[in-house]
């Protein structure tokens, strides 16, 4: 992230007094951020994210909202990011190789079933062919980190 760029925050809180307190805390924290918008329920938050989701770096989120939960907002942001970042992982399950298509300046980390990182690739762009031949059969998680966010894909090796 550009060091001169402010962190753009969406504040989601249904209680007006809490919103004021959070804004004040952000101002006094020394973080280089700006509250781009405030919403007080899931419906307004989802509408905002649909229009301006790519403009937000951080969502400060109340978990209990009048018309749903913070999980609804998180899922919506995840769906938006995945729609904006069309990454394909195939074949799945794989035998020896896995192809990852559509990467834009991403870091890839592959985790085994124990949560151990078994492969780390930094600053990848375009298509990547991952060699699975040395890995045991089983379930793996492929974590794809980019400036837009994180995607985790479940991959099986047979």
FISEMI-783322 format. One record per atom (N, C-alpha, C, CB): atom name; residue in one letter; z, x, y; residue number from 1. Coordinates in nm, 3 decimals. Atoms other than C-alpha are relative to their C-alpha. Glycine has a CB too. Layout:
<rs>
R atome residu      pz      px      py num
R    CA      a       Z       X       Y NUM
...
</rs>
This chain:
<rs>
R atome residu      pz      px      py num
R     N      x   0.000   0.085  -0.119   1
R    CA      x   0.000   0.000   0.000   1
R     C      x   0.000   0.088   0.123   1
R    CB      x   0.122  -0.096   0.001   1
R     N      x   0.008  -0.072  -0.127   2
R    CA      x  -0.081   0.120   0.350   2
R     C      x   0.138   0.003   0.063   2
R    CB      x  -0.104  -0.068   0.096   2
R     N      x  -0.134  -0.014  -0.056   3
R    CA      x   0.239   0.256   0.508   3
R     C      x   0.015  -0.070   0.134   3
R    CB      x   0.034   0.147   0.016   3
R     N      x  -0.009   0.068  -0.129   4
R    CA      x   0.154   0.092   0.843   4
R     C      x  -0.012  -0.151  -0.012   4
R    CB      x  -0.108   0.052   0.092   4
R     N      x   0.019   0.143   0.022   5
R    CA      x   0.103  -0.250   0.692   5
R     C      x   0.134  -0.068  -0.025   5
R    CB      x  -0.095  -0.024  -0.118   5
R     N      x  -0.123   0.076   0.020   6
R    CA      x   0.381  -0.505   0.715   6
R     C      x  -0.009  -0.079  -0.130   6
R    CB      x   0.025  -0.095   0.118   6
R     N      x  -0.008   0.083   0.120   7
R    CA      x   0.492  -0.682   0.397   7
R     C      x  -0.001  -0.145   0.046   7
R    CB      x   0.128   0.034  -0.085   7
R     N      x   0.014   0.141  -0.039   8
R    CA      x   0.382  -1.045   0.431   8
R     C      x   0.078  -0.087  -0.097   8
R    CB      x  -0.151  -0.043   0.004   8
R     N      x  -0.096   0.074   0.080   9
R    CA      x   0.650  -1.283   0.308   9
R     C      x  -0.023  -0.151   0.013   9
R    CB      x   0.143   0.035   0.041   9
R     N      x  -0.007   0.146   0.003  10
R    CA      x   0.643  -1.648   0.204  10
R     C      x   0.143  -0.034  -0.037  10
R    CB      x  -0.104  -0.063  -0.101  10
R     N      x  -0.138   0.039   0.021  11
R    CA      x   0.990  -1.798   0.230  11
R     C      x   0.003  -0.144  -0.051  11
R    CB      x   0.084   0.015   0.130  11
R     N      x  -0.006   0.132   0.061  12
R    CA      x   1.051  -2.095  -0.002  12
R     C      x   0.147  -0.037  -0.018  12
R    CB      x  -0.076  -0.003  -0.138  12
R     N      x  -0.141   0.042   0.001  13
R    CA      x   1.387  -2.267   0.061  13
R     C      x   0.008  -0.139   0.059  13
R    CB      x   0.092   0.101   0.079  13
R     N      x  -0.006   0.137  -0.049  14
R    CA      x   1.469  -2.635   0.100  14
R     C      x   0.110  -0.023   0.104  14
R    CB      x   0.021  -0.093  -0.116  14
R     N      x  -0.109   0.018  -0.096  15
R    CA      x   1.782  -2.588   0.312  15
R     C      x  -0.031   0.077   0.129  15
R    CB      x   0.136   0.047  -0.061  15
R     N      x   0.039  -0.066  -0.125  16
R    CA      x   1.700  -2.516   0.681  16
R     C      x   0.095   0.112   0.043  16
R    CB      x  -0.008  -0.103   0.110  16
R     N      x  -0.096  -0.101  -0.040  17
R    CA      x   2.021  -2.321   0.746  17
R     C      x  -0.014   0.127  -0.084  17
R    CB      x   0.143  -0.055  -0.012  17
R     N      x   0.022  -0.116   0.086  18
R    CA      x   1.958  -2.094   0.447  18
R     C      x  -0.126   0.076   0.042  18
R    CB      x  -0.011  -0.043  -0.148  18
R     N      x   0.123  -0.065  -0.047  19
R    CA      x   1.605  -2.027   0.576  19
R     C      x   0.030   0.089   0.121  19
R    CB      x  -0.107  -0.106   0.036  19
R     N      x  -0.038  -0.078  -0.118  20
R    CA      x   1.753  -1.911   0.908  20
R     C      x   0.075   0.127  -0.043  20
R    CB      x   0.087  -0.085   0.098  20
R     N      x  -0.078  -0.115   0.048  21
R    CA      x   1.999  -1.685   0.725  21
R     C      x  -0.087   0.104  -0.068  21
R    CB      x   0.107  -0.047  -0.095  21
R     N      x   0.089  -0.095   0.069  22
R    CA      x   1.728  -1.531   0.509  22
R     C      x  -0.088   0.073   0.100  22
R    CB      x  -0.088  -0.074  -0.104  22
R     N      x   0.082  -0.064  -0.104  23
R    CA      x   1.504  -1.469   0.811  23
R     C      x   0.080   0.106   0.075  23
R    CB      x  -0.053  -0.104   0.099  23
R     N      x  -0.085  -0.096  -0.072  24
R    CA      x   1.793  -1.301   0.993  24
R     C      x   0.029   0.122  -0.087  24
R    CB      x   0.132  -0.067   0.043  24
R     N      x  -0.026  -0.112   0.091  25
R    CA      x   1.874  -1.090   0.687  25
R     C      x  -0.120   0.093  -0.008  25
R    CB      x   0.035  -0.052  -0.140  25
R     N      x   0.122  -0.081   0.004  26
R    CA      x   1.513  -0.974   0.671  26
R     C      x  -0.015   0.082   0.128  26
R    CB      x  -0.124  -0.089  -0.020  26
R     N      x   0.012  -0.071  -0.128  27
R    CA      x   1.513  -0.884   1.041  27
R     C      x   0.095   0.119   0.007  27
R    CB      x   0.027  -0.096   0.117  27
R     N      x  -0.100  -0.105  -0.010  28
R    CA      x   1.830  -0.678   1.010  28
R     C      x  -0.006   0.099  -0.116  28
R    CB      x   0.136  -0.061   0.006  28
R     N      x   0.007  -0.087   0.118  29
R    CA      x   1.736  -0.520   0.675  29
R     C      x  -0.071   0.131   0.026  29
R    CB      x  -0.069  -0.072  -0.113  29
R     N      x   0.079  -0.119  -0.025  30
R    CA      x   1.503  -0.268   0.828  30
R     C      x  -0.130   0.004  -0.077  30
R    CB      x   0.080   0.122  -0.032  30
R     N      x   0.127   0.007   0.072  31
R    CA      x   1.222  -0.372   0.596  31
R     C      x  -0.112  -0.032   0.098  31
R    CB      x   0.006  -0.107  -0.113  31
R     N      x   0.115   0.023  -0.087  32
R    CA      x   0.882  -0.367   0.759  32
R     C      x  -0.076  -0.123  -0.052  32
R    CB      x  -0.093   0.126   0.006  32
R     N      x   0.059   0.123   0.052  33
R    CA      x   0.801  -0.730   0.685  33
R     C      x  -0.006  -0.107   0.109  33
R    CB      x   0.080  -0.051  -0.120  33
R     N      x   0.015   0.114  -0.089  34
R    CA      x   0.698  -1.050   0.853  34
R     C      x  -0.006  -0.126  -0.085  34
R    CB      x  -0.128   0.014   0.090  34
R     N      x   0.005   0.128   0.070  35
R    CA      x   0.762  -1.406   0.737  35
R     C      x  -0.125  -0.072   0.048  35
R    CB      x   0.130  -0.086   0.026  35
R     N      x   0.127   0.063  -0.033  36
R    CA      x   0.410  -1.547   0.731  36
R     C      x   0.013  -0.152   0.004  36
R    CB      x  -0.107   0.040  -0.101  36
R     N      x  -0.013   0.146   0.008  37
R    CA      x   0.519  -1.900   0.637  37
R     C      x   0.130  -0.035  -0.071  37
R    CB      x  -0.121  -0.063  -0.074  37
R     N      x  -0.118   0.054   0.067  38
R    CA      x   0.809  -2.113   0.523  38
R     C      x  -0.038  -0.135  -0.058  38
R    CB      x   0.121  -0.012   0.099  38
R     N      x   0.021   0.131   0.062  39
R    CA      x   0.795  -2.404   0.281  39
R     C      x   0.133  -0.043  -0.061  39
R    CB      x  -0.114   0.005  -0.110  39
R     N      x  -0.129   0.049   0.050  40
R    CA      x   1.069  -2.628   0.148  40
R     C      x  -0.009  -0.071  -0.133  40
R    CB      x   0.060  -0.091   0.100  40
R     N      x   0.009   0.060   0.133  41
R    CA      x   0.932  -2.766  -0.178  41
R     C      x  -0.120   0.056  -0.075  41
R    CB      x  -0.010  -0.154   0.010  41
R     N      x   0.107  -0.053   0.085  42
R    CA      x   0.696  -2.692  -0.465  42
R     C      x  -0.136  -0.047   0.049  42
R    CB      x   0.020  -0.043  -0.146  42
R     N      x   0.130   0.055  -0.043  43
R    CA      x   0.418  -2.921  -0.339  43
R     C      x  -0.056   0.075   0.120  43
R    CB      x   0.015  -0.149   0.034  43
R     N      x   0.047  -0.071  -0.119  44
R    CA      x   0.396  -2.755   0.004  44
R     C      x  -0.027   0.148  -0.029  44
R    CB      x   0.101  -0.013   0.113  44
R     N      x   0.018  -0.140   0.036  45
R    CA      x   0.431  -2.410  -0.149  45
R     C      x  -0.132   0.020  -0.074  45
R    CB      x   0.116   0.049  -0.087  45
R     N      x   0.125  -0.011   0.075  46
R    CA      x   0.145  -2.466  -0.393  46
R     C      x  -0.121  -0.022   0.091  46
R    CB      x  -0.001  -0.101  -0.115  46
R     N      x   0.109   0.023  -0.096  47
R    CA      x  -0.073  -2.605  -0.112  47
R     C      x  -0.022   0.124   0.086  47
R    CB      x   0.031  -0.123   0.089  47
R     N      x   0.012  -0.122  -0.080  48
R    CA      x   0.002  -2.298   0.098  48
R     C      x  -0.064   0.112  -0.081  48
R    CB      x   0.136   0.044   0.052  48
R     N      x   0.053  -0.107   0.083  49
R    CA      x  -0.069  -2.059  -0.190  49
R     C      x  -0.148  -0.020  -0.031  49
R    CB      x   0.078   0.009  -0.130  49
R     N      x   0.141   0.027   0.026  50
R    CA      x  -0.399  -2.231  -0.260  50
R     C      x  -0.086   0.047   0.116  50
R    CB      x  -0.022  -0.150  -0.024  50
R     N      x   0.076  -0.038  -0.120  51
R    CA      x  -0.513  -2.164   0.097  51
R     C      x   0.019   0.147   0.039  51
R    CB      x   0.041  -0.087   0.115  51
R     N      x  -0.034  -0.131  -0.056  52
R    CA      x  -0.338  -1.835   0.172  52
R     C      x   0.064   0.094  -0.101  52
R    CB      x   0.092  -0.016   0.117  52
R     N      x  -0.067  -0.079   0.103  53
R    CA      x  -0.223  -1.688  -0.160  53
R     C      x  -0.028   0.148   0.007  53
R    CB      x  -0.038  -0.049  -0.134  53
R     N      x   0.035  -0.142  -0.005  54
R    CA      x  -0.409  -1.361  -0.112  54
R     C      x   0.060   0.070   0.122  54
R    CB      x  -0.151   0.017   0.001  54
R     N      x  -0.060  -0.058  -0.121  55
R    CA      x  -0.235  -1.310   0.225  55
R     C      x   0.147   0.034  -0.018  55
R    CB      x  -0.016  -0.095   0.115  55
R     N      x  -0.144  -0.015   0.021  56
R    CA      x   0.114  -1.295   0.072  56
R     C      x   0.028   0.116  -0.094  56
R    CB      x   0.061  -0.130  -0.056  56
R     N      x  -0.041  -0.113   0.084  57
R    CA      x   0.277  -0.979  -0.064  57
R     C      x   0.128  -0.030  -0.078  57
R    CB      x   0.020   0.124   0.086  57
R     N      x  -0.131   0.025   0.058  58
R    CA      x   0.622  -1.118  -0.143  58
R     C      x   0.038  -0.146   0.020  58
R    CB      x   0.107   0.093   0.061  58
R     N      x  -0.050   0.138  -0.010  59
R    CA      x   0.761  -1.464  -0.218  59
R     C      x   0.151   0.005  -0.022  59
R    CB      x  -0.069  -0.096  -0.104  59
R     N      x  -0.146   0.016   0.014  60
R    CA      x   1.133  -1.516  -0.152  60
R     C      x   0.022  -0.146  -0.033  60
R    CB      x   0.079   0.043   0.133  60
R     N      x   0.009   0.130   0.063  61
R    CA      x   1.204  -1.817  -0.364  61
R     C      x   0.135  -0.055  -0.040  61
R    CB      x  -0.089   0.008  -0.120  61
R     N      x  -0.115   0.076   0.046  62
R    CA      x   1.481  -2.070  -0.406  62
R     C      x  -0.035  -0.052  -0.139  62
R    CB      x   0.037  -0.118   0.099  62
R     N      x   0.033   0.045   0.135  63
R    CA      x   1.501  -2.150  -0.775  63
R     C      x   0.004  -0.152  -0.012  63
R    CB      x   0.095   0.063  -0.101  63
R     N      x  -0.013   0.145   0.009  64
R    CA      x   1.618  -2.512  -0.735  64
R     C      x  -0.060  -0.065   0.123  64
R    CB      x   0.148  -0.042  -0.015  64
R     N      x   0.068   0.068  -0.109  65
R    CA      x   1.379  -2.714  -0.522  65
R     C      x   0.000  -0.149  -0.028  65
R    CB      x  -0.145   0.053   0.019  65
R     N      x  -0.011   0.145   0.019  66
R    CA      x   1.374  -3.091  -0.466  66
R     C      x  -0.102  -0.058  -0.097  66
R    CB      x  -0.012  -0.068   0.132  66
R     N      x   0.105   0.058   0.083  67
R    CA      x   1.049  -3.146  -0.656  67
R     C      x  -0.042   0.091  -0.115  67
R    CB      x  -0.120  -0.032   0.084  67
R     N      x   0.032  -0.089   0.110  68
R    CA      x   1.059  -2.872  -0.919  68
R     C      x   0.086   0.124   0.005  68
R    CB      x  -0.147   0.038   0.002  68
R     N      x  -0.078  -0.124   0.002  69
R    CA      x   1.172  -2.518  -0.976  69
R     C      x  -0.084   0.116   0.050  69
R    CB      x   0.051   0.028  -0.141  69
R     N      x   0.070  -0.120  -0.039  70
R    CA      x   1.085  -2.171  -0.864  70
R     C      x  -0.099   0.047  -0.106  70
R    CB      x   0.100   0.110   0.029  70
R     N      x   0.094  -0.037   0.107  71
R    CA      x   0.919  -2.121  -1.203  71
R     C      x  -0.137  -0.064   0.022  71
R    CB      x   0.056  -0.041  -0.138  71
R     N      x   0.128   0.066  -0.029  72
R    CA      x   0.650  -2.372  -1.098  72
R     C      x  -0.080   0.082   0.101  72
R    CB      x   0.024  -0.143   0.053  72
R     N      x   0.066  -0.081  -0.103  73
R    CA      x   0.571  -2.156  -0.796  73
R     C      x  -0.050   0.131  -0.061  73
R    CB      x   0.096   0.028   0.119  73
R     N      x   0.038  -0.126   0.063  74
R    CA      x   0.566  -1.836  -1.002  74
R     C      x  -0.123  -0.020  -0.088  74
R    CB      x   0.117   0.056  -0.083  74
R     N      x   0.115   0.028   0.087  75
R    CA      x   0.327  -1.990  -1.255  75
R     C      x  -0.126  -0.023   0.083  75
R    CB      x   0.028  -0.122  -0.088  75
R     N      x   0.116   0.025  -0.086  76
R    CA      x   0.098  -2.108  -0.974  76
R     C      x  -0.055   0.131   0.057  76
R    CB      x   0.037  -0.095   0.115  76
R     N      x   0.043  -0.129  -0.053  77
R    CA      x   0.088  -1.760  -0.818  77
R     C      x  -0.068   0.081  -0.109  77
R    CB      x   0.121   0.079   0.059  77
R     N      x   0.060  -0.072   0.112  78
R    CA      x   0.013  -1.613  -1.159  78
R     C      x  -0.141  -0.054  -0.029  78
R    CB      x   0.089  -0.012  -0.125  78
R     N      x   0.132   0.060   0.025  79
R    CA      x  -0.275  -1.858  -1.216  79
R     C      x  -0.098   0.040   0.110  79
R    CB      x   0.010  -0.154  -0.008  79
R     N      x   0.086  -0.040  -0.111  80
R    CA      x  -0.414  -1.778  -0.871  80
R     C      x  -0.046   0.144  -0.016  80
R    CB      x   0.073  -0.017   0.134  80
R     N      x   0.034  -0.141   0.015  81
R    CA      x  -0.401  -1.404  -0.932  81
R     C      x  -0.098   0.020  -0.115  81
R    CB      x   0.126   0.084  -0.023  81
R     N      x   0.089  -0.016   0.115  82
R    CA      x  -0.563  -1.432  -1.275  82
R     C      x  -0.139  -0.056   0.030  82
R    CB      x   0.059  -0.069  -0.123  82
R     N      x   0.131   0.055  -0.036  83
R    CA      x  -0.841  -1.649  -1.128  83
R     C      x  -0.074   0.095   0.094  83
R    CB      x   0.016  -0.139   0.066  83
R     N      x   0.060  -0.093  -0.095  84
R    CA      x  -0.901  -1.393  -0.851  84
R     C      x  -0.031   0.135  -0.063  84
R    CB      x   0.091   0.019   0.119  84
R     N      x   0.018  -0.127   0.068  85
R    CA      x  -0.890  -1.102  -1.096  85
R     C      x  -0.050  -0.026  -0.141  85
R    CB      x   0.132   0.083  -0.001  85
R     N      x   0.053   0.035   0.132  86
R    CA      x  -1.123  -1.185  -1.384  86
R     C      x  -0.007   0.121  -0.093  86
R    CB      x  -0.138  -0.062   0.016  86
R     N      x  -0.006  -0.111   0.093  87
R    CA      x  -1.013  -0.924  -1.636  87
R     C      x  -0.012  -0.057  -0.141  87
R    CB      x   0.132   0.081   0.017  87
R     N      x   0.019   0.042   0.140  88
R    CA      x  -1.134  -0.964  -1.994  88
R     C      x   0.048   0.111  -0.091  88
R    CB      x  -0.150  -0.034  -0.029  88
R     N      x  -0.049  -0.093   0.100  89
R    CA      x  -0.967  -0.800  -2.292  89
R     C      x  -0.052  -0.048  -0.135  89
R    CB      x   0.158   0.010   0.002  89
R     N      x   0.057   0.042   0.128  90
R    CA      x  -1.158  -0.806  -2.623  90
R     C      x  -0.042   0.123  -0.080  90
R    CB      x  -0.121  -0.094   0.022  90
R     N      x  -0.031   0.115   0.084  91
R    CA      x  -1.193  -0.809  -2.918  91
R     C      x   0.151  -0.008  -0.021  91
R    CB      x  -0.074   0.009  -0.137  91
R     N      x  -0.143   0.021   0.019  92
R    CA      x  -0.851  -0.952  -2.977  92
R     C      x   0.018  -0.106  -0.109  92
R    CB      x   0.070  -0.044   0.134  92
R     N      x  -0.054  -0.131   0.039  93
R    CA      x  -0.734  -0.888  -3.241  93
R     C      x  -0.107   0.106  -0.010  93
R    CB      x   0.073  -0.011  -0.132  93
R     N      x   0.092  -0.113   0.006  94
R    CA      x  -0.888  -0.542  -3.248  94
R     C      x   0.032   0.085  -0.123  94
R    CB      x   0.007   0.085   0.129  94
R     N      x  -0.021  -0.094   0.111  95
R    CA      x  -0.929  -0.278  -3.516  95
R     C      x   0.026   0.140   0.055  95
R    CB      x  -0.122   0.000  -0.095  95
R     N      x  -0.014  -0.138  -0.047  96
R    CA      x  -0.992   0.063  -3.361  96
R     C      x  -0.007   0.011   0.152  96
R    CB      x  -0.107   0.086  -0.061  96
R     N      x   0.019  -0.010  -0.144  97
R    CA      x  -1.096  -0.004  -3.001  97
R     C      x   0.019  -0.136   0.066  97
R    CB      x  -0.138   0.056   0.032  97
R     N      x  -0.017   0.119  -0.083  98
R    CA      x  -1.013  -0.255  -2.728  98
R     C      x  -0.074   0.026   0.130  98
R    CB      x   0.152  -0.033   0.025  98
R     N      x   0.073  -0.015  -0.126  99
R    CA      x  -1.238  -0.309  -2.428  99
R     C      x   0.068  -0.085   0.107  99
R    CB      x  -0.150  -0.042  -0.017  99
R     N      x  -0.058   0.069  -0.115 100
R    CA      x  -1.089  -0.402  -2.090 100
R     C      x  -0.106   0.003   0.109 100
R    CB      x   0.136   0.066   0.048 100
R     N      x   0.106   0.010  -0.101 101
R    CA      x  -1.347  -0.527  -1.837 101
R     C      x   0.053  -0.057   0.130 101
R    CB      x  -0.115  -0.087  -0.051 101
R     N      x  -0.027   0.060  -0.131 102
R    CA      x  -1.327  -0.601  -1.466 102
R     C      x   0.114   0.062   0.076 102
R    CB      x   0.028  -0.142  -0.017 102
R     N      x  -0.112  -0.066  -0.069 103
R    CA      x  -1.066  -0.351  -1.351 103
R     C      x  -0.041   0.046   0.139 103
R    CB      x   0.051   0.119  -0.083 103
R     N      x   0.017  -0.049  -0.136 104
R    CA      x  -1.034  -0.273  -0.982 104
R     C      x   0.125   0.077   0.039 104
R    CB      x  -0.026  -0.117   0.100 104
R     N      x  -0.111  -0.088  -0.037 105
R    CA      x  -0.805   0.024  -0.909 105
R     C      x   0.131  -0.045  -0.068 105
R    CB      x   0.019   0.001   0.154 105
R     N      x  -0.114   0.047   0.078 106
R    CA      x  -0.557  -0.059  -1.187 106
R     C      x   0.066   0.115  -0.076 106
R    CB      x  -0.043  -0.109  -0.097 106
R     N      x  -0.072  -0.085   0.093 107
R    CA      x  -0.292   0.123  -1.383 107
R     C      x   0.023  -0.083  -0.126 107
R    CB      x   0.137   0.052   0.061 107
R     N      x  -0.016   0.069   0.128 108
R    CA      x  -0.278   0.031  -1.752 108
R     C      x   0.116   0.063  -0.076 108
R    CB      x  -0.130   0.005  -0.083 108
R     N      x  -0.108  -0.047   0.086 109
R    CA      x   0.034   0.056  -1.968 109
R     C      x   0.002  -0.088  -0.123 109
R    CB      x   0.138  -0.003   0.074 109
R     N      x  -0.005   0.073   0.126 110
R    CA      x   0.042  -0.043  -2.334 110
R     C      x   0.139   0.017  -0.059 110
R    CB      x  -0.110   0.048  -0.099 110
R     N      x  -0.134  -0.002   0.057 111
R    CA      x   0.379  -0.137  -2.483 111
R     C      x  -0.006  -0.048  -0.144 111
R    CB      x   0.097  -0.088   0.082 111
R     N      x  -0.009   0.047   0.138 112
R    CA      x   0.458  -0.167  -2.853 112
R     C      x   0.104  -0.112  -0.010 112
R    CB      x   0.036   0.116  -0.096 112
R     N      x  -0.092   0.112   0.020 113
R    CA      x   0.678  -0.441  -3.003 113
R     C      x   0.144   0.034   0.034 113
R    CB      x  -0.008  -0.048  -0.144 113
R     N      x  -0.136  -0.044  -0.037 114
R    CA      x   0.990  -0.235  -2.926 114
R     C      x   0.016   0.017   0.151 114
R    CB      x   0.033   0.130  -0.070 114
R     N      x  -0.005  -0.016  -0.145 115
R    CA      x   0.902  -0.225  -2.555 115
R     C      x  -0.023   0.142   0.046 115
R    CB      x   0.130  -0.047   0.051 115
R     N      x   0.025  -0.139  -0.036 116
R    CA      x   0.810   0.144  -2.564 116
R     C      x  -0.143   0.015   0.050 116
R    CB      x   0.025   0.094  -0.122 116
R     N      x   0.134  -0.026  -0.052 117
R    CA      x   0.517   0.258  -2.353 117
R     C      x  -0.067   0.101  -0.094 117
R    CB      x   0.005   0.054   0.148 117
R     N      x   0.071  -0.088   0.092 118
R    CA      x   0.264   0.408  -2.597 118
R     C      x  -0.129   0.054   0.060 118
R    CB      x  -0.030  -0.075  -0.129 118
R     N      x   0.121  -0.046  -0.067 119
R    CA      x  -0.025   0.456  -2.354 119
R     C      x   0.012  -0.030   0.149 119
R    CB      x  -0.127  -0.067  -0.060 119
R     N      x   0.000   0.017  -0.146 120
R    CA      x  -0.043   0.508  -1.975 120
R     C      x  -0.130   0.056   0.055 120
R    CB      x   0.124   0.071   0.065 120
R     N      x   0.124  -0.043  -0.066 121
R    CA      x  -0.369   0.525  -1.781 121
R     C      x   0.011  -0.037   0.147 121
R    CB      x  -0.127  -0.064  -0.067 121
R     N      x  -0.016   0.022  -0.143 122
R    CA      x  -0.361   0.561  -1.403 122
R     C      x  -0.135  -0.010   0.070 122
R    CB      x   0.082   0.111   0.062 122
R     N      x   0.114   0.008  -0.093 123
R    CA      x  -0.614   0.463  -1.135 123
R     C      x  -0.132  -0.027  -0.071 123
R    CB      x  -0.011   0.128   0.080 123
R     N      x   0.121   0.035   0.075 124
R    CA      x  -0.872   0.296  -1.360 124
R     C      x  -0.081  -0.103   0.077 124
R    CB      x   0.037  -0.055  -0.139 124
R     N      x   0.093   0.091  -0.066 125
R    CA      x  -1.176   0.117  -1.223 125
R     C      x  -0.112  -0.029  -0.099 125
R    CB      x  -0.057   0.061   0.135 125
R     N      x   0.112   0.035   0.088 126
R    CA      x  -1.449  -0.072  -1.409 126
R     C      x   0.046  -0.034  -0.140 126
R    CB      x  -0.100   0.113  -0.006 126
R     N      x  -0.031   0.031   0.139 127
R    CA      x  -1.452  -0.102  -1.787 127
R     C      x   0.070   0.117  -0.066 127
R    CB      x  -0.127  -0.037  -0.077 127
R     N      x  -0.073  -0.104   0.071 128
R    CA      x  -1.210   0.090  -2.008 128
R     C      x  -0.001  -0.032  -0.149 128
R    CB      x   0.146   0.011   0.053 128
R     N      x  -0.004   0.012   0.146 129
R    CA      x  -1.231   0.148  -2.381 129
R     C      x   0.127   0.068  -0.046 129
R    CB      x  -0.129   0.063  -0.069 129
R     N      x  -0.128  -0.053   0.044 130
R    CA      x  -0.886   0.193  -2.531 130
R     C      x  -0.004   0.025  -0.150 130
R    CB      x   0.116  -0.097   0.035 130
R     N      x   0.001  -0.038   0.141 131
R    CA      x  -0.853   0.376  -2.863 131
R     C      x   0.131  -0.043  -0.065 131
R    CB      x  -0.021   0.154  -0.015 131
R     N      x  -0.117   0.052   0.071 132
R    CA      x  -0.614   0.186  -3.091 132
R     C      x   0.012   0.060  -0.139 132
R    CB      x  -0.008  -0.152  -0.009 132
R     N      x   0.005  -0.049   0.138 133
R    CA      x  -0.696   0.386  -3.406 133
R     C      x   0.130   0.067  -0.044 133
R    CB      x  -0.115   0.097  -0.015 133
R     N      x  -0.124  -0.069   0.037 134
R    CA      x  -0.369   0.584  -3.397 134
R     C      x   0.122  -0.092  -0.001 134
R    CB      x   0.024   0.116   0.095 134
R     N      x  -0.113   0.092  -0.009 135
R    CA      x  -0.150   0.278  -3.343 135
R     C      x   0.016  -0.083  -0.127 135
R    CB      x  -0.016  -0.093   0.120 135
R     N      x  -0.028   0.084   0.117 136
R    CA      x   0.017   0.077  -3.619 136
R     C      x  -0.048  -0.143   0.026 136
R    CB      x   0.151   0.001  -0.033 136
R     N      x   0.035   0.141  -0.014 137
R    CA      x  -0.093  -0.279  -3.685 137
R     C      x   0.118  -0.075   0.059 137
R    CB      x  -0.041  -0.062  -0.137 137
R     N      x  -0.107   0.079  -0.059 138
R    CA      x   0.102  -0.533  -3.483 138
R     C      x  -0.038  -0.053   0.137 138
R    CB      x   0.126   0.082   0.010 138
R     N      x   0.018   0.061  -0.132 139
R    CA      x   0.148  -0.694  -3.143 139
R     C      x   0.036   0.101   0.107 139
R    CB      x   0.086  -0.130   0.014 139
R     N      x  -0.021  -0.089  -0.114 140
R    CA      x   0.121  -0.498  -2.819 140
R     C      x  -0.014  -0.082   0.128 140
R    CB      x  -0.101   0.119  -0.003 140
R     N      x   0.018   0.060  -0.132 141
R    CA      x   0.149  -0.591  -2.452 141
R     C      x  -0.072   0.100   0.089 141
R    CB      x   0.138  -0.042   0.062 141
R     N      x   0.076  -0.082  -0.092 142
R    CA      x  -0.110  -0.454  -2.214 142
R     C      x   0.033  -0.045   0.142 142
R    CB      x  -0.154  -0.009  -0.028 142
R     N      x  -0.038   0.030  -0.138 143
R    CA      x   0.027  -0.442  -1.858 143
R     C      x  -0.103   0.062   0.093 143
R    CB      x   0.143   0.054   0.033 143
R     N      x   0.103  -0.043  -0.094 144
R    CA      x  -0.235  -0.421  -1.584 144
R     C      x   0.056  -0.019   0.140 144
R    CB      x  -0.134  -0.081  -0.019 144
R     N      x  -0.057   0.003  -0.135 145
R    CA      x  -0.098  -0.331  -1.240 145
R     C      x  -0.108   0.038   0.101 145
R    CB      x   0.122   0.095   0.012 145
R     N      x   0.094  -0.029  -0.107 146
R    CA      x  -0.314  -0.347  -0.929 146
R     C      x   0.066  -0.033   0.132 146
R    CB      x  -0.134  -0.079  -0.017 146
R     N      x  -0.058   0.037  -0.130 147
R    CA      x  -0.252  -0.385  -0.555 147
R     C      x   0.017  -0.151   0.015 147
R    CB      x  -0.088   0.053   0.112 147
R     N      x  -0.010   0.146  -0.008 148
R    CA      x  -0.299  -0.762  -0.609 148
R     C      x   0.116  -0.055  -0.081 148
R    CB      x  -0.128  -0.064  -0.046 148
R     N      x  -0.109   0.050   0.083 149
R    CA      x  -0.025  -0.792  -0.870 149
R     C      x  -0.007   0.055  -0.140 149
R    CB      x  -0.001  -0.150  -0.004 149
R     N      x  -0.013  -0.045   0.138 150
R    CA      x   0.046  -0.761  -1.240 150
R     C      x  -0.047  -0.110  -0.094 150
R    CB      x   0.145   0.041  -0.032 150
R     N      x   0.039   0.088   0.108 151
R    CA      x  -0.115  -0.918  -1.544 151
R     C      x   0.048   0.064  -0.129 151
R    CB      x  -0.155  -0.026  -0.001 151
R     N      x  -0.040  -0.049   0.130 152
R    CA      x   0.025  -0.885  -1.895 152
R     C      x  -0.077  -0.080  -0.105 152
R    CB      x   0.155  -0.012  -0.021 152
R     N      x   0.079   0.063   0.106 153
R    CA      x  -0.200  -0.955  -2.194 153
R     C      x   0.058   0.041  -0.134 153
R    CB      x  -0.150   0.040   0.010 153
R     N      x  -0.044  -0.029   0.136 154
R    CA      x  -0.086  -0.984  -2.554 154
R     C      x  -0.123   0.041  -0.080 154
R    CB      x   0.072  -0.125  -0.065 154
R     N      x   0.109  -0.055   0.080 155
R    CA      x  -0.306  -0.776  -2.786 155
R     C      x   0.051   0.023  -0.141 155
R    CB      x  -0.054   0.133   0.063 155
R     N      x  -0.037  -0.024   0.141 156
R    CA      x  -0.302  -0.759  -3.164 156
R     C      x  -0.092   0.105  -0.059 156
R    CB      x  -0.007  -0.132  -0.083 156
R     N      x   0.078  -0.098   0.077 157
R    CA      x  -0.412  -0.465  -3.374 157
R     C      x   0.015  -0.035  -0.147 157
R    CB      x   0.047   0.147   0.028 157
R     N      x  -0.005   0.031   0.144 158
R    CA      x  -0.507  -0.536  -3.734 158
R     C      x  -0.044   0.117  -0.083 158
R    CB      x  -0.086  -0.121  -0.032 158
</rs>
